[in-house]
Amino acid sequence: MTTFIDAIERRFRNPSIRFALLVLFGFLVILGAILGPTVIKDGVQNLQEIKRVQSRDYAGPVETWIRPWLVQQADTMINARGALDWRVHSFKFGPCSSGNLKQLPTHDLRDIIDQSCQDLSRIQNAHGSECFTVDVCDITEATKDEIRVVIANLDAVFGDLGLVIPYETNEQGSQ
């Protein structure tokens, strides 16, 4: 037994590369055996959580996010300071596309959102000359009122369906 211990002591004092790699491998196996189950279990749980969050069931229904999106785009157009703000989005694609509109649960919602998208697109194209250059955008009050009417009609239908409660002030507290 002493010869075995003496041999190990000699190898530790003057180790060969093969012995150093063998010790490193042994250390990694022991470390893997201790930490492996925990790391794998946490990894599987995290992957399941990511898949749950990304699933369609977790995402809010279309009717809960499409109205705020349209209102935000309309507000951007009303407050446009240049052509990029005015043409912030094409109202023929994205949420306004027929594929997205088919996801809406009721015919009333499909009709009002489709009509709102068409109206905003028409306003955007008809009054594009008011906001033609990159740095100057002179949107008339009549154009802004047209946009506000589109959003008011949208809010009225959503309010009738009980999907939105109109607020007197916006999130920043201004009128």
Buried (B, 14 or more C-beta within 10 A) or exposed (E): EEEEEEEEEEBEEEEEEEEEEEEEEEEEEEEEEEEEEEEEEEEEEEEEEEEEEEEEEEEEEBBEEBBEBBBEBBBBBBEBBBBEBBBBBBBEEBBBEEEBBEBBEEEEBBEBBBBBBBBBBEBBEEBEEBBEEEEEBEBEEEBBEBBBEBBEBBBEBBEEBEBBEEEEEEEEEEE
